[in-house]
Amino acid sequence: MTTETLDLLTQRFRDYVDRFRIDGVLQPMHQLKLEHTIRVAADARAIAAGMNWPEKEVNLAEAVGLFHDIARFPQFQQYRSFSDADTVDHGDLGFQTLEEEGLLDGVAAEPRALILHSVQYHNKRDLPRVLTAHEEKHLRLIRDADRLDIFFIGWDTIKTGHIHDHPEIIMNIDFKGPPTPAVLEQFERGDKIDYRDMRSMADRFILQLSWIHDMSYDSTKRLVRERGILEKFIDVLPVKTDRLLNCFEKTAAFLAEV
């Protein structure tokens, strides 16, 4: 993807988001998603560059980051929730939104198809069984970049107290509750965390630790380490138990290998 095409898509994204403004202002949850998107696009670019991808692939990675959560704007406007389980799958809605709004009109067939695919599947629990090498390359990258910023949001909203102003950020789970034994066991076994077992904010942190172990690119893991994500998490943990802290020690050892 050329720089000119990336600039065009960036402007289209901004124009689309502006439609959700009231008197020039986005409501807080839309503003949160705008800021998240800007950071994810930048991180997608940084991860791709850190892996020495060609410039056209770095630009494409940034474009995927730009559109990965496009559905969050109509989703929250209609349902006042970011819970896919209670509303609509935002990956599928993102694909639909890009198509219906013509946001990718004029983009060459291959990058257009790749953006649509990455947006649709970036939020799925598991990767599709059938993927081309190019699809897998970018799908893994956007999942890394998205999770990298979710780490920041989780820490920042607790540190600033905003999480209590907007409980929809954590979908109204028990903030001070202890880790759920089933979630701890899944992490300790190296299994994927079953969202249905999650009950507390501590479980949310365990989920995010599991994401770190599932990172696809070394450049992402280096960013996690350089940004002190684990230390920031521990600083704002609403509850600390020996077993929970052991999960952090396991993850720190994993990052030290990169």
C-alpha positions in Angstrom: 0.0 0.0 0.0 1.3 3.4 -1.0 1.6 6.3 1.4 -0.9 8.2 -0.7 -3.5 5.4 -0.2 -2.9 5.3 3.5 -3.4 9.1 3.7 -6.7 8.7 1.9 -7.9 6.0 4.2 -6.9 8.0 7.2 -9.0 10.9 6.1 -11.9 8.7 5.4 -11.7 7.2 8.8 -11.6 10.6 10.4 -14.6 11.8 8.3 -16.6 8.7 9.4 -15.9 9.2 13.1 -16.8 12.9 12.8 -20.4 11.8 12.0 -20.8 10.6 15.5 -19.9 14.0 17.0 -22.6 16.2 18.7 -21.7 19.9 18.6 -18.2 18.8 17.6 -17.7 16.5 20.5 -17.7 12.7 20.8 -19.4 11.1 23.8 -16.8 9.5 26.1 -17.0 5.9 24.9 -16.6 7.0 21.3 -13.7 9.2 22.3 -12.1 6.2 24.1 -12.4 4.1 20.9 -11.0 6.9 18.7 -8.0 7.3 21.0 -7.6 3.5 21.1 -7.7 3.3 17.3 -5.0 5.9 16.8 -2.7 4.1 19.2 -3.4 0.7 17.7 -2.6 2.0 14.2 0.6 3.5 15.5 1.5 0.3 17.3 0.7 -1.8 14.2 3.1 0.3 12.3 5.8 0.0 15.0 5.5 -3.8 15.2 5.7 -4.2 11.5 8.7 -1.9 11.2 10.3 -3.7 14.2 10.1 -6.9 12.1 11.7 -5.2 9.1 8.6 -5.5 6.9 8.7 -3.6 3.5 7.2 -0.1 3.6 4.1 -1.1 1.7 3.4 -3.8 4.2 4.0 -1.4 7.1 1.5 1.0 5.5 -1.0 -1.8 5.1 -0.5 -2.9 8.8 -1.3 0.7 9.8 -4.4 0.8 7.7 -5.7 -2.4 9.3 -5.1 -0.9 12.7 -7.0 2.2 11.6 -10.2 0.2 10.7 -10.0 -2.7 13.1 -12.6 -1.3 15.5 -14.6 0.8 13.0 -17.7 -1.1 14.2 -17.4 0.1 17.8 -18.9 3.5 16.7 -22.2 2.2 15.3 -22.3 -0.6 17.9 -22.2 1.8 20.9 -24.5 4.3 19.2 -27.2 1.6 18.8 -26.7 -0.6 21.9 -24.8 1.6 24.4 -22.5 -1.4 25.0 -19.3 -2.9 23.8 -20.3 -6.4 24.8 -20.4 -8.4 21.6 -22.1 -11.3 23.5 -25.0 -9.0 24.3 -25.1 -7.0 21.1 -23.3 -8.0 17.8 -19.9 -9.3 16.9 -17.9 -6.2 16.2 -15.5 -7.9 13.8 -18.4 -9.0 11.6 -20.1 -5.6 11.9 -16.7 -3.9 11.0 -16.6 -5.9 7.7 -20.2 -4.8 7.0 -19.5 -1.2 7.9 -16.5 -0.9 5.6 -18.5 -2.4 2.7 -21.7 -0.4 3.2 -19.9 2.9 3.8 -17.5 2.5 0.9 -14.5 3.3 3.1 -12.3 1.1 1.0 -13.5 2.2 -2.4 -10.7 2.6 -4.9 -8.3 0.4 -2.9 -6.6 -2.3 -5.0 -8.2 -5.7 -4.7 -5.5 -7.5 -2.6 -5.1 -4.9 0.1 -8.8 -4.3 0.2 -9.5 -8.0 0.8 -6.8 -8.3 3.4 -8.2 -5.3 5.4 -11.7 -6.7 5.3 -10.5 -10.1 6.4 -8.3 -8.7 9.2 -11.1 -6.5 10.5 -13.6 -9.4 10.5 -11.4 -11.9 12.3 -9.2 -9.7 14.6 -11.5 -10.3 17.6 -12.3 -14.0 17.2 -11.1 -16.4 19.9 -9.3 -18.5 17.5 -7.7 -17.9 14.1 -9.6 -19.2 11.0 -8.6 -22.7 10.1 -7.8 -21.7 6.5 -5.5 -18.7 6.0 -3.1 -17.6 3.3 0.3 -16.7 4.5 -0.4 -13.0 3.9 -3.7 -13.1 5.7 -2.1 -14.8 8.7 0.8 -12.4 8.8 -1.5 -9.3 9.1 -4.2 -11.0 11.2 -1.6 -12.0 13.8 -0.2 -8.5 13.8 -3.4 -6.7 14.4 -4.3 -9.0 17.2 -0.9 -8.2 18.8 -1.3 -4.4 18.3 -4.9 -4.4 19.6 -4.0 -6.3 22.7 -1.0 -4.1 23.3 -3.3 -1.1 23.6 -5.9 -2.9 25.6 -3.1 -3.4 28.2 -2.6 0.3 28.3 -6.4 1.1 28.6 -6.8 -1.5 31.4 -4.0 0.1 33.4 -4.8 3.7 32.6 -8.5 3.5 33.4 -7.8 2.0 36.8 -4.9 4.4 37.6 -7.0 7.4 36.7 -10.2 6.1 38.3 -12.1 6.3 35.0 -13.0 2.7 35.2 -15.5 3.5 38.0 -17.1 6.3 35.9 -17.6 4.0 33.0 -18.2 0.4 34.1 -19.1 -0.6 30.6 -15.3 -0.6 30.0 -15.1 -3.8 31.9 -18.6 -4.9 31.2 -19.7 -4.6 34.8 -17.6 -7.5 36.3 -16.7 -7.5 40.0 -13.8 -5.1 40.3 -12.5 -6.2 43.7 -13.3 -9.9 43.4 -10.7 -12.6 43.8 -9.3 -14.7 40.9 -11.6 -17.4 39.8 -10.0 -20.9 40.3 -11.1 -22.1 36.9 -9.4 -19.1 35.2 -6.2 -19.6 37.2 -6.1 -23.3 36.3 -6.6 -22.5 32.6 -3.7 -20.1 32.7 -1.4 -22.5 34.6 -2.1 -25.2 32.1 -1.4 -22.8 29.2 -5.0 -23.1 27.9 -7.0 -20.3 26.4 -9.1 -18.5 29.0 -12.8 -19.3 28.8 -14.6 -15.9 28.9 -17.6 -17.6 30.5 -15.6 -18.4 33.6 -14.5 -14.8 34.2 -16.0 -13.1 37.2 -13.6 -10.4 38.4 -11.0 -7.8 37.4 -8.3 -10.2 38.6 -9.6 -12.6 36.0 -9.3 -9.9 33.4 -5.7 -9.4 34.2 -5.1 -13.2 33.9 -6.7 -13.1 30.5 -4.3 -10.3 29.5 -1.3 -12.3 30.8 -2.5 -15.2 28.6 -2.5 -12.8 25.6 1.1 -12.0 26.2 2.0 -15.7 26.0 0.1 -15.8 22.7 1.9 -12.8 21.1 3.0 -13.6 17.5 5.8 -11.2 17.0 9.0 -10.6 19.0 8.8 -6.9 18.4 5.4 -6.9 20.2 6.9 -8.8 23.2 9.8 -6.3 23.3 7.3 -3.4 23.5 5.4 -5.1 26.4 8.7 -5.4 28.2 10.0 -1.9 27.3 6.7 -0.3 28.4 6.8 -2.0 31.8 3.3 -3.5 31.3 3.6 -6.2 34.0 4.9 -3.7 36.6 2.0 -1.4 35.7 -0.5 -4.2 36.1 0.8 -5.2 39.5 0.7 -1.6 40.6 -3.1 -1.3 40.0 -4.2 -4.9 40.9 -7.4 -4.5 43.0 -6.5 -7.8 44.8 -3.2 -9.7 45.1 -2.9 -13.4 45.9 0.2 -15.6 45.8 -1.3 -17.7 43.0 -2.1 -14.6 41.0 1.3 -13.1 41.5 2.8 -16.5 40.4 1.0 -15.9 37.0 2.9 -12.6 36.7 6.2 -14.3 37.5 5.6 -16.9 34.8 4.9 -14.2 32.3 8.0 -12.2 33.3 10.1 -15.2 32.7 8.5 -15.7 29.3 9.2 -12.1 28.2 12.8 -12.4 29.5 13.5 -15.0 26.8 12.9 -12.5 23.9 
